[in-house]
Amino acid sequence: MQTLRLNKTTIWGRLPAFLFCAAVLLSATPRVFAQTADPLVARRTAADLLDRIHQAAQQQNYEGAFVYQRGNFVQTSRIAHYSTRTDGEFEQLESLDGKPRKMLRHNDDLYTFVPERRLLVLEKRQNKDAFPALLAVSGEQVLSVYEPKLLGDDRVAGVDSQVIELDPKDAYRFAYKLWADKKTGLLLRAQTLDPSGQVLEQLSFSQISIGVPVDKAGIVNGIRNTAGWTVVRPPVEPVDMAAQGWQIAPTVPGFRMIRQLRRPMAAREAGQPTIPVDQAVFSDGLAAISVFVEPVENNTRKEGSGSSGATHVLVKRRGDFWITLLGEVPQTTLQQFASAIEYKAPK
């Protein structure tokens, strides 16, 4: 996961500086609002709000700062996003804590600058659900596995917001609590909650201006002026994992495969060929699970499991391959996914 933002479809195999940065808060937020009486009205309103959240992240012009939190870990980032009719989206994202990082984006072209190494990573955006975007599917699809609660109004960073909680209909996923701007639908705060209501992770704007004039000049100039930077283009290609012999048919309700990719990982020793790593991404619209497959040869991984806030990881060996499952779901969900993975060597 990139240090600059919390992506729901984490991709391994990037530079170490771009791996694993989640934001998590371990304190509970009181639930002080009243639930709408009519469940049908609540469902329609919730589905519309979820769709508005996703659209607003792409269509609104906004500038602000937001915070990732995980226990004692806090990271602040500054974002500027502009949407134009003729040239599409422009975005700048900059880390304000730790080592400087800056990401510039024009539509799906990503330019990530690593100043201390004078390194520029050029790649295509693979996911569109990084904060303040949220969804990989429609609001109605999300509500097939989550039960909505409309919790009334609140304020975030001085902006009037509408609050919604999405409680899972099973034990395979966590609950979410979202604050969205009442006027535009832009997501202002997102919390992931454990079964007891404790906050596992949080992303929240601390300052936000919505509806600002388009000011894309700095982004355009930054993209054009790359003299003196070492440019790296990580190779990424689509892959058909079924054709490679892998059958991944999860029995967990709601999760659908949304992407399959292959990325080469550098070998442990210089001069050795790169290691192909295949990734299948599944999403229920809020939570995502990535399944990574890589050969055991020249790899010293070990079986095991772990967690960081809402993100859990499970590593298992299957014959001559390591299978790594990573997702913002309980550990039991990854175990369920792993049990449904089968391999038959292609003929």
C-alpha positions in Angstrom: 0.0 0.0 0.0 1.4 3.3 -0.9 2.6 5.6 1.9 0.6 8.4 0.4 -2.8 6.9 0.6 -4.9 4.1 1.8 -5.8 1.9 -1.2 -8.2 -0.9 -0.8 -6.5 -3.0 -3.4 -3.0 -3.1 -2.1 -0.4 -4.2 -4.7 2.8 -5.9 -3.5 6.0 -5.8 -5.5 6.5 -2.0 -5.5 9.4 -0.2 -3.9 9.5 -0.8 -0.1 8.6 2.9 0.5 5.2 2.3 -1.1 4.2 -0.8 0.9 1.8 -1.0 3.8 0.5 2.3 5.1 -2.9 2.0 6.7 -4.6 4.4 9.1 -6.2 3.1 12.2 -7.8 4.4 15.4 -8.3 2.2 18.4 -10.8 4.3 20.2 -14.5 4.1 20.0 -16.8 6.8 18.6 -20.1 7.2 20.4 -23.2 6.5 18.4 -25.4 9.4 19.2 -27.8 9.7 16.3 -31.2 8.2 15.7 -31.9 5.5 13.1 -34.5 6.2 10.4 -37.6 4.3 11.2 -38.5 3.0 7.7 -35.9 0.4 6.6 -36.9 0.7 2.9 -36.3 4.5 3.0 -33.1 3.9 4.8 -31.9 1.5 2.1 -32.8 3.7 -0.8 -31.2 6.7 0.9 -28.1 4.7 1.8 -27.6 3.4 -1.8 -28.0 6.8 -3.2 -25.5 8.3 -0.7 -22.9 5.6 -1.4 -23.1 6.3 -5.2 -22.8 10.0 -4.5 -19.7 9.4 -2.4 -17.9 7.6 -5.2 -19.0 10.1 -7.9 -18.1 13.2 -5.8 -14.5 12.0 -5.3 -14.0 12.0 -9.1 -16.2 15.0 -10.1 -15.7 17.6 -7.4 -12.9 20.1 -7.1 -11.5 20.1 -3.6 -8.3 20.9 -1.6 -7.5 19.9 1.9 -5.6 17.8 4.4 -6.6 14.5 5.8 -5.2 12.2 8.5 -4.5 8.4 8.7 -4.6 7.0 12.2 -3.6 3.6 13.5 -3.2 3.4 17.3 -0.3 5.7 18.0 0.6 6.1 14.3 -0.6 9.3 12.6 0.1 10.5 9.1 -1.2 13.6 7.5 -1.4 14.2 3.8 -2.4 17.1 1.6 -4.6 16.6 -1.4 -5.8 18.8 -4.3 -8.2 17.4 -6.9 -9.7 19.0 -10.0 -12.1 17.7 -12.5 -12.4 19.3 -16.0 -14.7 18.7 -18.9 -12.0 18.7 -21.5 -9.0 17.1 -19.8 -10.5 14.9 -17.1 -9.0 14.6 -13.6 -5.9 16.2 -12.1 -4.7 15.4 -8.6 -1.8 16.1 -6.3 -1.2 14.1 -3.1 1.6 15.0 -0.7 2.7 13.4 2.5 3.3 16.0 5.3 4.9 13.6 7.8 8.1 11.5 7.5 10.1 11.4 4.3 8.7 13.6 1.6 6.5 11.9 -1.0 4.4 13.4 -3.8 2.0 11.9 -6.2 0.7 13.6 -9.3 -2.1 12.2 -11.4 -3.7 13.0 -14.7 -6.6 10.6 -15.2 -5.1 7.1 -14.8 -1.4 8.2 -15.2 0.4 8.2 -11.9 3.7 10.0 -11.2 5.1 9.2 -7.7 8.2 11.3 -6.7 10.7 10.0 -4.1 12.9 13.1 -3.5 15.7 11.5 -1.4 16.4 9.1 -4.2 15.5 11.5 -7.1 13.3 8.7 -8.2 10.1 9.0 -10.3 7.8 6.0 -10.5 5.5 6.0 -13.5 2.5 3.7 -13.7 -1.1 3.3 -14.5 -3.7 3.6 -11.7 -5.2 0.2 -11.1 -7.8 1.1 -8.5 -10.2 4.0 -8.1 -11.3 3.5 -4.5 -8.6 5.4 -2.6 -9.8 8.0 0.0 -12.0 10.0 -0.5 -13.3 7.6 -3.1 -14.8 4.4 -1.6 -16.6 2.0 -3.8 -15.7 -0.6 -6.4 -19.3 -1.5 -7.1 -22.7 0.2 -6.9 -24.4 1.2 -3.6 -27.1 -1.5 -4.2 -24.5 -4.2 -4.5 -22.8 -3.1 -1.3 -26.2 -3.3 0.5 -26.5 -7.0 -0.4 -24.0 -7.8 2.4 -24.3 -4.7 4.6 -27.2 -3.3 6.5 -27.5 0.5 6.5 -28.2 2.8 9.4 -28.8 6.5 8.8 -27.4 8.3 11.8 -28.4 11.8 11.1 -26.2 14.9 10.7 -22.8 15.9 12.1 -19.9 18.2 11.2 -16.4 17.3 10.0 -13.7 19.9 9.4 -16.5 22.6 9.6 -18.6 21.0 6.9 -22.1 19.8 7.5 -22.3 16.0 6.9 -24.7 13.1 6.7 -23.6 10.0 8.7 -24.3 6.4 7.8 -23.2 3.2 9.3 -23.0 -0.1 7.3 -23.2 -3.2 9.5 -22.2 -6.5 8.0 -24.9 -9.2 7.6 -22.4 -11.9 8.5 -19.1 -12.3 10.4 -16.9 -12.2 7.2 -16.4 -8.4 7.2 -16.2 -5.3 9.4 -18.6 -2.5 9.9 -18.1 1.0 8.4 -19.1 4.4 9.5 -19.1 7.2 6.9 -19.5 11.0 7.0 -20.4 12.6 3.7 -20.8 16.3 2.7 -24.5 17.0 2.6 -24.2 19.2 -0.4 -21.9 17.2 -2.7 -21.6 13.8 -1.2 -17.8 14.0 -0.8 -16.5 11.6 1.8 -15.1 13.5 4.8 -14.4 10.7 7.3 -14.4 6.9 7.2 -14.1 4.5 10.1 -13.7 0.8 10.1 -15.3 -0.8 13.2 -14.8 -4.2 14.9 -17.8 -6.3 16.1 -17.7 -4.4 19.5 -17.9 -1.0 17.8 -14.2 -0.1 18.4 -12.6 1.9 15.7 -9.9 -0.1 13.9 -8.9 2.5 11.4 -9.9 6.1 10.4 -9.3 8.5 7.6 -10.6 12.0 8.2 -10.3 15.4 6.6 -8.9 18.0 9.1 -9.3 20.8 6.6 -11.3 20.8 3.4 -12.4 23.3 0.8 -15.0 22.0 -1.7 -15.9 23.7 -5.0 -12.6 25.5 -5.4 -11.5 26.9 -8.8 -9.5 24.6 -11.0 -5.8 25.2 -10.5 -4.1 22.4 -12.4 -1.0 24.4 -13.6 1.3 23.1 -10.8 0.3 19.5 -11.5 0.8 19.8 -15.3 4.2 21.5 -14.8 5.3 18.8 -12.3 4.3 16.1 -14.8 6.2 17.7 -17.6 9.4 18.8 -15.7 11.0 15.6 -14.8 14.6 16.4 -15.9 17.1 15.1 -13.3 14.8 12.3 -12.0 15.5 8.6 -12.5 12.4 7.3 -14.1 11.1 3.8 -13.3 8.2 2.1 -15.0 7.2 -1.0 -13.0 6.0 -3.6 -15.6 2.4 -4.7 -15.0 0.4 -6.9 -17.3 -3.0 -8.6 -17.1 -2.9 -12.3 -16.3 -5.5 -15.2 -16.5 -4.8 -17.1 -13.3 -7.3 -19.8 -14.3 -5.1 -20.4 -17.4 -2.2 -20.8 -15.0 -4.0 -23.6 -13.2 -5.5 -21.6 -10.3 -9.1 -22.0 -9.4 -10.2 -19.3 -6.9 -13.9 -19.6 -6.3 -14.5 -17.9 -2.9 -17.4 -19.1 -0.8 -17.6 -15.8 1.1 -20.8 -14.0 0.0 -20.5 -10.7 -1.8 -16.9 -10.8 -3.0 -16.4 -10.6 -6.7 -13.1 -10.7 -8.7 -12.4 -7.2 -10.0 -8.8 -7.5 -11.3 -6.0 -9.9 -12.1 -2.4 -8.6 -12.5 1.1 -9.9 -12.8 4.1 -8.0 -11.5 7.7 -9.1 -11.4 9.5 -8.9 -8.0 13.2 -8.4 -7.8 15.2 -11.6 -7.0 17.0 -11.8 -3.6 20.4 -11.9 -5.3 21.7 -9.8 -8.1 21.9 -11.4 -11.5 19.0 -13.8 -10.9 15.8 -13.4 -12.9 12.8 -11.6 -11.5 10.1 -13.5 -9.7 6.6 -13.4 -11.3 3.8 -12.5 -8.8 0.2 -12.9 -9.8 -2.5 -11.1 -8.0 -6.3 -11.5 -8.0 -8.3 -8.8 -6.3 -11.8 -9.4 -4.9 -14.1 -6.7 -3.5 -17.6 -6.5 -1.8 -17.6 -2.8 -2.6 -16.1 -1.7 0.7 -13.6 -4.4 1.8 -11.0 -5.9 -0.6 -9.0 -9.1 -0.5 -5.9 -9.7 -2.6 -4.7 -13.2 -3.4 -1.0 -13.3 -4.4 0.7 -16.3 -5.9 4.5 -16.7 -6.3 6.9 -19.6 -6.8 8.6 -21.1 -3.7 11.9 -21.2 -5.5 14.4 -18.5 -4.4 11.9 -17.3 -1.8 12.4 -17.7 1.9 8.8 -16.9 3.1 7.2 -18.8 5.9 3.6 -19.8 6.7 1.8 -17.6 9.2 -0.6 -14.8 9.8 -0.7 -11.3 11.1 -2.6 -8.1 11.3 -2.3 -4.3 11.4 -5.5 -2.6 12.4 -8.2 -3.8 10.1 -5.8 -5.4 7.7 -5.0 -9.0 8.1 -2.5 -11.2 6.2 -2.3 -15.0 5.8 0.6 -16.9 4.2 0.3 -20.5 3.2 2.3 -22.9 1.0 0.6 -24.9 -1.7 3.0 -27.3 -3.4 5.6 -25.2 -5.2 3.9 -21.9 -4.6 3.4 -19.4 -1.8 -0.1 -18.0 -1.5 -0.5 -14.7 0.4 -4.0 -13.4 1.2 -4.3 -9.7 2.3 -7.4 -7.8 3.2 -9.4 -5.5 5.4 -11.4 -8.4 6.8 -11.2 -10.8 9.8 -8.6 -13.5 9.8 -11.3 -16.2 9.5 -12.4 -14.6 6.2 -8.9 -15.1 4.7 -8.9 -18.7 6.0 -12.2 -19.3 4.2 -10.8 -17.8 1.0 -7.7 -19.9 1.3 -9.7 -23.1 1.7 -11.4 -22.5 -1.7 -8.1 -22.1 -3.7 -7.2 -25.1 -5.9 -4.3 -25.7 -8.3 -4.1 -28.0 -11.2 -0.9 -27.8 -13.3 -1.9 -26.7 -16.9 -1.3 -29.3 -19.6 
